């Protein structure tokens, strides 16, 4: 089996991206703050776009960035920022 430097580097980059993706995906589920969870979701979507680009599917990677990160990520952040939350009270 011919293991060139390029394939070894690609495997290392894939492993790092996979580990970071798993960590941020777990953080999305376990975060108590909605803004931090939304930002972790955006980072996870960026990593998925990087996976698409590594698979030589550049169109899907760009579509992932434009549609999901651009539209859904911004929509989540604006929805969180526009919701009214009382600070300093014990109202539940």
Secondary structure in CASP SS format (residue, H / E / C, confidence):
PFRMAT SS
TARGET T0000
AUTHOR 0000-0000-0000
METHOD secondary structure of the structure
MODEL  1
X C 1.00
X C 1.00
X C 1.00
X C 1.00
X H 1.00
X H 1.00
X H 1.00
X H 1.00
X H 1.00
X H 1.00
X H 1.00
X H 1.00
X H 1.00
X H 1.00
X H 1.00
X H 1.00
X H 1.00
X H 1.00
X H 1.00
X H 1.00
X H 1.00
X H 1.00
X H 1.00
X H 1.00
X H 1.00
X H 1.00
X H 1.00
X H 1.00
X H 1.00
X H 1.00
X C 1.00
X C 1.00
X C 1.00
X H 1.00
X H 1.00
X H 1.00
X H 1.00
X H 1.00
X H 1.00
X H 1.00
X H 1.00
X H 1.00
X H 1.00
X H 1.00
X H 1.00
X H 1.00
X H 1.00
X H 1.00
X H 1.00
X H 1.00
X H 1.00
X H 1.00
X H 1.00
X H 1.00
X C 1.00
X C 1.00
X C 1.00
X H 1.00
X H 1.00
X H 1.00
X H 1.00
X H 1.00
X H 1.00
X H 1.00
X H 1.00
X H 1.00
X H 1.00
X H 1.00
X H 1.00
X H 1.00
X H 1.00
X H 1.00
X H 1.00
X H 1.00
X H 1.00
X H 1.00
X H 1.00
X H 1.00
X H 1.00
X H 1.00
X H 1.00
X H 1.00
X C 1.00
X C 1.00
X C 1.00
X C 1.00
X C 1.00
X C 1.00
X C 1.00
X C 1.00
X C 1.00
X C 1.00
END
